[in-house]
Amino acid sequence: IDGKVFTWGRGKYGQLGTGTYSSSAFPIHVSSLQEPVLKIVCGNDHTLLLGKSGAVYAFGRGNVGQTGLQTRDHTTTPQRVDTLAPYQVVQIAAGANHSVALTDANQVFCFGNGGGGQ
């Protein structure tokens, strides 16, 4: 209700957003977020968050660009997807190794693995 995020499970690539590559069997608060979160989506090893402001945050495995962070590195804490910053994102989705964002102007942004046409 208050927009806080808790994650648990496999954390091998930082996809739990807690600052480590550790897994957890219990919910852990992702405390580094600066705004309430409206939506959370998960790929195989990456996570996207849609903030109340319309900002998109990503963390986890980035080997094929699925985080949208302009790097293929893994990240263990939520990072703002700066390429989407000029837009008001209203919806996000994540596949196994790709991600999609929809803006309030019906613009669609896709990033990550597109080898299968996704």
C-alpha positions as YAML, in Angstrom:
chain: A
units: angstrom
residues:
- id: 1
  name: ILE
  ca: [0.00, 0.00, 0.00]
- id: 2
  name: ASP
  ca: [2.85, 2.41, 0.75]
- id: 3
  name: GLY
  ca: [4.91, 1.46, -2.33]
- id: 4
  name: LYS
  ca: [7.72, -0.35, -0.53]
- id: 5
  name: VAL
  ca: [9.41, -3.27, -2.30]
- id: 6
  name: PHE
  ca: [10.43, -6.57, -0.75]
- id: 7
  name: THR
  ca: [12.27, -9.29, -2.68]
- id: 8
  name: TRP
  ca: [13.40, -12.85, -2.02]
- id: 9
  name: GLY
  ca: [14.65, -15.88, -3.94]
- id: 10
  name: ARG
  ca: [17.71, -16.32, -6.12]
- id: 11
  name: GLY
  ca: [20.03, -13.33, -6.16]
- id: 12
  name: LYS
  ca: [22.94, -14.63, -8.25]
- id: 13
  name: TYR
  ca: [22.91, -11.60, -10.61]
- id: 14
  name: GLY
  ca: [21.72, -8.97, -8.13]
- id: 15
  name: GLN
  ca: [18.07, -9.31, -9.19]
- id: 16
  name: LEU
  ca: [16.88, -8.91, -5.59]
- id: 17
  name: GLY
  ca: [18.08, -5.29, -5.56]
- id: 18
  name: THR
  ca: [19.52, -5.49, -2.05]
- id: 19
  name: GLY
  ca: [23.12, -4.59, -2.92]
- id: 20
  name: THR
  ca: [24.48, -8.16, -2.94]
- id: 21
  name: TYR
  ca: [24.61, -11.22, -5.17]
- id: 22
  name: SER
  ca: [23.16, -13.33, -2.33]
- id: 23
  name: SER
  ca: [19.92, -15.30, -2.37]
- id: 24
  name: SER
  ca: [17.33, -15.04, 0.37]
- id: 25
  name: ALA
  ca: [14.58, -17.37, 1.54]
- id: 26
  name: PHE
  ca: [12.90, -14.49, 3.36]
- id: 27
  name: PRO
  ca: [11.60, -11.10, 2.16]
- id: 28
  name: ILE
  ca: [14.18, -8.30, 2.29]
- id: 29
  name: HIS
  ca: [13.25, -4.62, 2.00]
- id: 30
  name: VAL
  ca: [14.81, -2.88, -1.02]
- id: 31
  name: SER
  ca: [15.62, 0.21, 1.00]
- id: 32
  name: SER
  ca: [17.57, 2.23, -1.58]
- id: 33
  name: LEU
  ca: [14.46, 3.31, -3.52]
- id: 34
  name: GLN
  ca: [13.63, 7.00, -3.26]
- id: 35
  name: GLU
  ca: [9.97, 6.84, -4.31]
- id: 36
  name: PRO
  ca: [6.93, 4.59, -3.95]
- id: 37
  name: VAL
  ca: [6.65, 1.80, -6.53]
- id: 38
  name: LEU
  ca: [3.47, 1.12, -8.48]
- id: 39
  name: LYS
  ca: [4.51, -1.98, -10.42]
- id: 40
  name: ILE
  ca: [7.16, -4.71, -10.31]
- id: 41
  name: VAL
  ca: [7.99, -7.08, -13.18]
- id: 42
  name: CYS
  ca: [10.62, -9.80, -13.37]
- id: 43
  name: GLY
  ca: [12.50, -11.48, -16.17]
- id: 44
  name: ASN
  ca: [14.66, -14.57, -15.71]
- id: 45
  name: ASP
  ca: [17.38, -12.73, -13.82]
- id: 46
  name: HIS
  ca: [16.42, -9.04, -13.94]
- id: 47
  name: THR
  ca: [13.80, -6.87, -12.28]
- id: 48
  name: LEU
  ca: [12.07, -3.64, -13.36]
- id: 49
  name: LEU
  ca: [10.15, -1.25, -11.14]
- id: 50
  name: LEU
  ca: [7.76, 1.51, -12.17]
- id: 51
  name: GLY
  ca: [7.86, 4.39, -9.72]
- id: 52
  name: LYS
  ca: [4.95, 6.65, -8.88]
- id: 53
  name: SER
  ca: [6.66, 9.47, -10.84]
- id: 54
  name: GLY
  ca: [6.74, 7.38, -14.02]
- id: 55
  name: ALA
  ca: [10.44, 6.62, -13.63]
- id: 56
  name: VAL
  ca: [11.66, 3.10, -14.42]
- id: 57
  name: TYR
  ca: [14.30, 1.38, -12.29]
- id: 58
  name: ALA
  ca: [16.19, -1.80, -13.16]
- id: 59
  name: PHE
  ca: [18.56, -4.23, -11.48]
- id: 60
  name: GLY
  ca: [19.95, -7.72, -11.94]
- id: 61
  name: ARG
  ca: [21.48, -9.42, -14.96]
- id: 62
  name: GLY
  ca: [22.27, -7.09, -17.84]
- id: 63
  name: ASN
  ca: [24.25, -9.35, -20.17]
- id: 64
  name: VAL
  ca: [22.05, -8.63, -23.22]
- id: 65
  name: GLY
  ca: [20.90, -5.13, -22.28]
- id: 66
  name: GLN
  ca: [17.64, -6.25, -20.65]
- id: 67
  name: THR
  ca: [17.99, -3.70, -17.84]
- id: 68
  name: GLY
  ca: [18.12, -0.76, -20.25]
- id: 69
  name: LEU
  ca: [21.00, 0.74, -18.27]
- id: 70
  name: GLN
  ca: [23.29, 1.15, -21.31]
- id: 71
  name: THR
  ca: [25.66, -1.47, -19.94]
- id: 72
  name: ARG
  ca: [25.89, -5.23, -20.05]
- id: 73
  name: ASP
  ca: [27.01, -5.38, -16.43]
- id: 74
  name: HIS
  ca: [24.91, -6.77, -13.61]
- id: 75
  name: THR
  ca: [23.69, -4.33, -10.96]
- id: 76
  name: THR
  ca: [22.65, -5.14, -7.41]
- id: 77
  name: THR
  ca: [20.62, -2.02, -6.57]
- id: 78
  name: PRO
  ca: [17.81, -0.24, -8.41]
- id: 79
  name: GLN
  ca: [19.18, 2.16, -11.03]
- id: 80
  name: ARG
  ca: [17.05, 4.63, -12.95]
- id: 81
  name: VAL
  ca: [16.76, 3.82, -16.65]
- id: 82
  name: ASP
  ca: [17.95, 7.24, -17.86]
- id: 83
  name: THR
  ca: [17.01, 6.73, -21.52]
- id: 84
  name: LEU
  ca: [13.36, 6.63, -20.41]
- id: 85
  name: ALA
  ca: [13.66, 9.68, -18.13]
- id: 86
  name: PRO
  ca: [12.21, 12.19, -20.66]
- id: 87
  name: TYR
  ca: [9.01, 10.12, -20.90]
- id: 88
  name: GLN
  ca: [6.10, 9.39, -18.61]
- id: 89
  name: VAL
  ca: [6.11, 5.58, -18.47]
- id: 90
  name: VAL
  ca: [2.74, 4.07, -17.56]
- id: 91
  name: GLN
  ca: [3.35, 0.34, -18.07]
- id: 92
  name: ILE
  ca: [6.30, -2.06, -17.99]
- id: 93
  name: ALA
  ca: [6.79, -5.71, -18.89]
- id: 94
  name: ALA
  ca: [9.69, -8.16, -18.79]
- id: 95
  name: GLY
  ca: [10.34, -11.34, -20.70]
- id: 96
  name: ALA
  ca: [13.11, -13.81, -20.05]
- id: 97
  name: ASN
  ca: [15.85, -11.53, -21.40]
- id: 98
  name: HIS
  ca: [14.07, -8.44, -22.70]
- id: 99
  name: SER
  ca: [11.99, -5.57, -21.35]
- id: 100
  name: VAL
  ca: [9.28, -3.23, -22.65]
- id: 101
  name: ALA
  ca: [8.04, 0.17, -21.51]
- id: 102
  name: LEU
  ca: [4.89, 2.01, -22.65]
- id: 103
  name: THR
  ca: [4.57, 5.79, -22.29]
- id: 104
  name: ASP
  ca: [1.49, 7.92, -21.78]
- id: 105
  name: ALA
  ca: [1.88, 8.99, -25.44]
- id: 106
  name: ASN
  ca: [1.60, 5.33, -26.58]
- id: 107
  name: GLN
  ca: [5.30, 5.09, -27.40]
- id: 108
  name: VAL
  ca: [6.81, 1.63, -26.92]
- id: 109
  name: PHE
  ca: [10.43, 1.10, -25.95]
- id: 110
  name: CYS
  ca: [12.00, -2.37, -26.11]
- id: 111
  name: PHE
  ca: [15.45, -3.40, -24.93]
- id: 112
  name: GLY
  ca: [17.40, -6.59, -24.37]
- id: 113
  name: ASN
  ca: [17.62, -9.77, -26.41]
- id: 114
  name: GLY
  ca: [15.71, -9.51, -29.69]
- id: 115
  name: GLY
  ca: [17.17, -12.62, -31.34]
- id: 116
  name: GLY
  ca: [13.76, -14.30, -31.47]
- id: 117
  name: GLY
  ca: [11.88, -11.24, -32.71]
- id: 118
  name: GLN
  ca: [10.74, -10.16, -29.26]
...
